Amino acid sequence: MENQIEFYTDYIRKQINWTLAGIYSDNASGVRIKKRTGYQQMMKDCKHGKIDLVLAKSISRFGRDTLTTIKDIRRLKKMNIGVYFEVGGFNTLTTSDSVIDQYATLAQAESQSHSENVKFGMRRRMESGRALLNHTQFLGYTKGPDGELKVVPEEAEIVRKIFELYLQGNGVRKIKRYLEEHGIKTVTGKAEWSTSTIDRILSNEKYIGQVLMQKTYTPDFLTGKQVKNQGQLAMYLVEDAHEPIIDREAFEKVQRMKGRINRAVRTEQNCDII
């Protein structure tokens, strides 16, 4: 990115009667506009008349969602603002809509192909038993030099206390109250706990050294929204993936208790009030 910024800054400054309106860059995916603050600011500045011409390396860098890309290019055209793409060497003001549509379609296909390749690689890793872990904020563990989970002793004590309290008959609300009253912070340093966080801790198989992979998946690469895997794709369980914090017997007892409570709640919700 630094090289691209330097290239375009020098390129614009060398042009007679050109003024650099700004550099608009993002480290986010070109698919989801909401995460691209630089792109959003560029569109706002175009609307406010601060930009006459947009320079981009390629149409795939401008956007990878065909419909959004075409819509925004046409919005800019109506404002008499062109987009010049270095790859392809064309200006949208002097290029037919049909050609632009073809380039935008190819950009989306390229992005989708890349997404599928990444998913394929991840699934092959799962099949081979190599755990894929997202543990940037995981109470009780940190990432070791070998990439595996390593126990953080002081955080592990909090996890054990949560399980202990639940086994003693305390629900998640009482556990929340206990943690806050004793000044115990969340993994992100917050004083207030959420009951959903506590509930997830009590159900997380990683605390007994297991890793269940592909609990969720992304059906549509354009939205990037993850949904719960309810049998659509295979799941992969890795045993003894790392050092456990909770013993298996206690963990399984908690799951049985949680199951009974959930069944009781569902039964109550399905009862008619007489």
C-alpha positions in Angstrom: 0.0 0.0 0.0 2.8 2.4 0.8 4.3 1.9 -2.6 1.0 2.6 -4.3 0.4 5.8 -2.2 3.9 7.0 -3.1 3.4 6.2 -6.8 0.1 8.0 -7.2 1.2 11.0 -5.1 4.3 11.5 -7.4 2.2 10.8 -10.5 -0.4 13.4 -9.7 2.1 16.1 -8.7 3.9 15.7 -12.0 0.7 16.5 -14.0 0.2 20.1 -15.2 -2.8 21.8 -13.6 -3.5 18.8 -11.3 -4.0 19.1 -7.6 -4.0 16.1 -5.2 -7.4 16.0 -3.5 -6.5 13.2 -1.2 -5.4 9.7 -0.7 -8.2 7.3 0.1 -7.0 3.9 1.2 -8.4 0.9 3.1 -6.9 -2.2 4.7 -10.3 -3.8 4.5 -11.9 -6.1 1.9 -13.0 -4.5 -1.3 -16.3 -6.5 -1.0 -17.9 -4.9 2.1 -18.2 -1.1 1.7 -19.3 -0.6 5.3 -15.7 -1.5 6.5 -14.0 0.8 3.9 -13.9 4.2 5.6 -11.5 5.6 3.0 -13.8 4.6 0.1 -16.8 6.1 1.9 -15.0 9.4 2.5 -13.9 9.5 -1.2 -17.6 9.2 -2.3 -18.6 11.9 0.1 -15.8 14.2 -1.2 -16.9 13.5 -4.8 -20.5 14.5 -3.8 -19.2 17.7 -2.3 -17.3 18.7 -5.4 -13.8 18.2 -4.0 -12.8 15.6 -6.7 -12.8 15.7 -10.5 -11.0 12.4 -11.3 -10.4 9.3 -9.3 -7.3 7.2 -9.9 -7.3 3.5 -9.0 -4.9 0.6 -9.8 -7.7 -1.7 -11.0 -11.4 -2.1 -10.9 -11.0 -4.9 -8.3 -9.3 -2.4 -6.0 -12.1 0.1 -6.5 -14.8 -2.6 -5.6 -15.4 -6.3 -5.9 -19.2 -6.3 -5.6 -20.5 -6.0 -9.2 -23.7 -4.2 -8.4 -22.2 -1.7 -5.9 -19.2 -1.0 -8.2 -21.4 -0.3 -11.3 -23.9 1.8 -9.2 -21.1 4.0 -7.8 -19.3 4.4 -11.1 -22.6 5.6 -12.7 -23.3 7.9 -9.7 -19.9 9.5 -10.4 -20.5 9.7 -14.1 -23.7 11.7 -13.4 -21.5 14.1 -11.4 -19.1 14.2 -14.4 -16.4 12.5 -12.3 -14.4 9.8 -14.1 -12.5 6.9 -12.6 -9.2 6.0 -14.3 -8.0 2.4 -13.9 -4.3 1.9 -14.5 -4.9 -1.8 -15.2 -6.8 -1.7 -18.5 -6.0 2.0 -19.0 -9.5 3.3 -19.3 -11.5 6.2 -18.0 -15.1 5.6 -17.1 -16.2 8.9 -18.6 -15.1 7.8 -22.0 -15.8 4.1 -21.7 -19.1 2.4 -22.5 -21.2 1.1 -19.7 -21.2 -2.4 -21.2 -17.4 -2.6 -21.0 -17.4 -1.3 -17.4 -20.0 -3.9 -16.5 -17.8 -6.7 -17.9 -14.8 -5.5 -15.9 -16.8 -5.2 -12.7 -18.2 -8.7 -13.2 -14.7 -10.1 -13.7 -13.5 -8.3 -10.5 -16.3 -10.0 -8.5 -15.5 -13.4 -10.0 -11.9 -12.9 -9.1 -12.8 -12.0 -5.5 -15.1 -15.0 -5.2 -12.5 -17.3 -6.6 -9.9 -16.1 -4.1 -12.5 -16.5 -1.3 -13.2 -20.1 -2.3 -9.5 -20.9 -2.5 -9.0 -19.6 1.0 -11.9 -21.7 2.3 -10.6 -24.8 0.5 -7.2 -24.4 2.1 -8.7 -24.0 5.6 -10.9 -27.1 5.1 -7.9 -29.2 4.1 -6.1 -28.0 7.2 -9.2 -29.0 9.3 -9.3 -32.4 7.7 -5.6 -33.0 8.5 -6.3 -32.2 12.2 -4.5 -28.9 12.3 -6.5 -26.6 14.5 -7.5 -23.2 13.3 -7.8 -20.9 16.3 -8.9 -17.3 16.7 -7.7 -16.5 20.2 -6.8 -12.8 20.2 -9.3 -12.3 23.1 -9.7 -15.7 24.7 -10.0 -15.8 28.5 -7.6 -18.3 30.0 -5.2 -18.6 27.0 -2.8 -16.8 24.9 -0.9 -17.7 21.7 2.4 -19.3 22.2 5.5 -19.0 19.9 4.5 -22.3 18.2 1.0 -20.9 17.4 -0.8 -23.1 20.0 -2.8 -22.0 23.0 -0.9 -21.5 26.2 -2.5 -21.2 29.6 -2.5 -17.8 31.3 -2.6 -18.9 35.0 -4.4 -15.8 36.5 -7.1 -15.9 33.7 -7.4 -19.7 34.0 -8.4 -19.2 37.7 -11.3 -17.0 36.6 -12.4 -19.7 34.2 -12.2 -22.4 36.9 -14.2 -20.1 39.3 -17.0 -19.7 36.7 -17.3 -23.4 36.2 -17.1 -24.0 40.0 -19.9 -21.5 40.6 -22.1 -23.0 38.0 -21.6 -26.5 39.4 -22.6 -25.2 42.8 -26.0 -24.3 41.3 -25.4 -20.6 40.4 -26.9 -19.4 37.1 -25.2 -17.1 34.7 -26.8 -14.0 36.3 -25.5 -14.9 39.8 -22.1 -15.6 38.3 -22.1 -12.2 36.6 -23.0 -10.6 39.9 -20.2 -12.5 41.7 -17.5 -11.5 39.2 -18.5 -7.9 39.2 -18.8 -7.6 43.0 -15.3 -9.2 43.4 -13.8 -6.7 40.8 -12.9 -9.5 38.4 -12.4 -8.0 34.9 -13.3 -9.5 31.5 -10.6 -10.6 29.0 -10.9 -7.1 27.5 -10.5 -5.4 30.8 -14.1 -4.4 31.3 -15.7 -4.3 34.8 -19.1 -5.4 33.5 -19.7 -9.0 32.3 -22.4 -10.1 29.9 -24.4 -13.2 30.7 -23.9 -14.4 27.0 -20.1 -14.3 27.5 -20.3 -16.4 30.6 -22.7 -18.8 28.9 -20.2 -19.2 26.0 -17.3 -19.9 28.4 -19.4 -22.7 30.0 -19.9 -24.3 26.6 -16.5 -23.8 25.1 -14.8 -27.2 24.4 -11.4 -25.6 24.2 -11.3 -25.5 28.0 -10.9 -29.3 28.0 -8.1 -29.2 25.4 -10.4 -29.9 22.4 -11.0 -27.8 19.3 -14.3 -28.2 17.3 -13.7 -26.5 13.9 -16.2 -25.1 11.5 -19.0 -24.3 14.0 -19.9 -21.4 11.7 -19.4 -20.7 8.0 -20.0 -17.9 5.5 -22.5 -18.9 2.8 -22.2 -15.6 0.9 -18.8 -14.0 0.5 -20.4 -10.7 -0.5 -22.0 -10.2 2.9 -19.3 -11.9 4.9 -22.0 -12.8 7.5 -21.2 -16.0 9.4 -24.1 -18.4 10.3 -24.2 -21.4 12.6 -23.3 -24.7 11.0 -26.3 -26.9 11.6 -25.1 -29.8 9.4 -24.5 -27.9 6.1 -20.8 -28.6 6.3 -18.6 -31.1 8.1 -17.2 -30.3 11.5 -13.8 -31.4 12.8 -12.9 -32.2 16.4 -9.3 -32.2 17.4 -8.5 -34.0 20.7 -5.6 -32.9 23.0 -5.0 -29.8 20.9 -3.6 -27.9 23.9 -3.4 -27.9 27.7 -6.8 -28.0 29.3 -8.0 -25.7 32.1 -11.2 -27.7 33.1 -11.2 -31.5 33.6 -13.5 -33.4 31.2 -15.8 -34.7 34.0 -16.6 -31.3 35.3 -17.1 -29.9 31.8 -19.5 -32.7 30.8 -21.5 -32.3 34.0 -21.9 -28.6 33.2 -23.2 -29.5 29.7 -25.7 -31.9 31.2 -26.9 -29.2 33.7 -27.2 -26.6 30.9 -29.1 -29.1 28.8 -31.6 -29.7 31.5 -32.1 -26.0 32.1 -32.5 -25.3 28.3 -35.1 -28.1 28.1 -37.0 -26.7 31.1 -37.1 -23.2 29.5 -38.3 -24.6 26.2 -41.0 -26.6 27.9 -42.1 -23.6 29.9 -42.3 -21.5 26.7 -44.4 -24.1 24.9 -46.9 -24.4 27.8 -50.3 -22.7 27.5 -51.2 -20.4 30.3 -54.6 -21.6 31.9 
